[in-house]
């Protein structure tokens, strides 16, 4: 008799170790559910287990437990709701999700989210009347639900019911309290539906309440850009970037997309080639290398002697580890303009990565002979000397590079940045050295030395870099 508890414990341990997805045995928190458990308790345990699997993105497992509930009670509200959520969010099956949600709303006190899900499904199908009806039902339960309110405004605008939209917006904005995020979300709906004037007023309202709200400045820039107020748009974008440099990357992407059209350019002259060169540079900033390659190749097609385009095409190939394609383009750039420092550095990096250290050193030094202030070559020498065990000399080059980078950044920040490329350069320099020093594998040997801590304390005292 004494062995039975031991056998049971052993069985439970085995069940806990096995993958529950492989067995049709209901399990809760690792323990098998006994068939004698009361149905109501069993349902709750099964639902709880399914819910536990959902945030882990184990859709099959969660679905298994919810379906087990339906075997006990096909009308169970919670199980139908969660199966609807799984189908909508996990399997992207709106039709099946709708079927489950319609069963879930039969509850005496349905949750607002059930109606919200159904409204979203109908909105995706552009069944606006159904969508509106269900958003209203959700709001009757939860009047302050931001998602449902904003979605209802979106429907009004799509149906050109601007008065209804304005009335709801006024009600929401004049309520107490109102969040700036809600106003921004409402403005986004107006912007998406091409009501630029209304969107502008809302973004300006947010900025008036909080001038440091970077996203509002950025979206205001989008509105101004849409209405061809380019100078004002650039000011708004620059303000957003000044408040939060992460917006610079979004700005690059938008700028690139706008420039792609070239609506007013028809002649294939050298300026047109330069425009494609700039596009390629911007694409590299957002790591869209395929588009960068096409832009540089188009620039070269328009101007076969465009040294910078060859150079940057080679750089793009270097960034994507396509060394055999990088070399001929970099050599062509040198052939066309031997006074450029960067192609020698890019060639040196290829040699360094290929373990041709003597050739790499010669090319890095050639680059620095052309331009003694060229920081990528200084970083390259730090990499190379560090790998050769010449730590003292490596630190010297590293410190020179940091000094130069910080000086360039200070000069840029002191100027009124009217040129997009200057803005891009400032953003790329801000954080670049810190990121490089922290994460660059080629500096790993230097990071372990005592001189490293000394350099970081000297040049980045506020950044806490170690």
C-alpha positions, 0 to 999 in steps of 0.5 A: 500500500505504501508504494501507491503514493510513490508510483503516483508521484513518479507518474506525475513527474514523468508527465511534467517532463514530457511535452504536453502537446504530444498527449491527449491528457488534460494537464494543469500546471504539470499535473493530470486532471482526474476524470472525476473532477467536477465539470465546472472545476475542470473547465476552469482548470482547462481554460486557465491552462489554455490562457497560460499557453497563449502568451507563450505563442503555443497556439496549438496547445492553447487551442487544445485546452479550449476545445476540451472545454467545448467538449464539456460545454459547447456554449462556454463563453470563455472558451469561445472567446479565447478560441476567437482570440486565437483565430484572430491574432494567432491564425489570422482567420477572421471567419472562424474567429467571428464564429467563436466571438458570436457565441461569446457575446451570448453571455449575460454580461459580455465583455466589451472586447468581444464586441470590439473584436467583432467590430474590427472583423467587420471593419476589415471587410468594410462592412461599416454598418456592422462595425459601427454597431458593434463598436457602439455596443462595446462603448456602451459597456466601456465608454472610455475605451480609446481603441473603440472610440478612435475606430468609430471616428475612423468609420465616420471619416471613411463614410464622410460623416465629418459632423459625427466625427467632430462631435465625438472628437470634441466629446473625447478631447473635452472629457477629463482627463484626456491623454495626449496619446489619445489626441495623437491617435485621433489625429492619425485617423484624420491624417490617414483619411486625408483630412490634413487640416484637422490632423494639423490642428490636433497635432498642434494642440498636442504640441501646445500642451507638451512641446517636447512630444517628439512624435507629434512634431514628427507627424506634424511634419508628415501633414505639412509634407502632404500639403507641400509646405516643405520648409515647415515640414523640415522644421517639424522633422528637425524638431522631432529629431532634436527631441528624439534622434530615433525619429531621424531614421523614420525621417530618412525612410520617408524622405527616400520614399518621397524622393523616389517619385522624381515627379519633376525630373525628366532629363537624364543629366548629372544632377539626376545621377547625383540624386540617385547617389543621395538616395543610395546613401539614405537607403544605407542609413535605413539598411535597405541595401537592395534599394541602395544597390539599385540607386547607386547602379542607376547613378552609375548608369547615368554617369559612368565616371561618377567616382562617389557612386562606385565608392558607395556601391563598394561600401554597400557590398562591404556592409553586406559581406559581398567582398568580391563585388565590392573590390572592383567598384572600389578600385574603379572609384580610385581610378576615377578619383585617387584623392578619395580616402574612403575607398582605400579604407573600404579595401583595407577592411576587406583585407582585414576581414580576409586576414590579409593584415599586411595589405590591410595596414598598407591601405589604412595608412594610405587612406590616412596619408590622403586624409589624416582626419579620416576616422574610419581608417583610425578605427580600422588601424585600432582593429588591426593593431589590436588583433596583432597584439600591438595594444598600445598603438591600437589604443592611440588610434582608437583615442584619435578616432574618438576625439575626431568623431566627437569634434565633428559632432560638436561642429555639426550641432553648432550649425543650423542644420538645413541640409538633410545629409548633415542631419543624417550625418549627425544622427549617424555620429550620435551614438555610433562611437558608443555603440561601436565601442560597446558592441564591436567584436573587433574591439573585444581585445581592447575592452579587456584592458585597463586603458579602456576604462580610462578612455571611456571615463574620459570621453563618455563620462555621462554614458556609463560605458564600461 
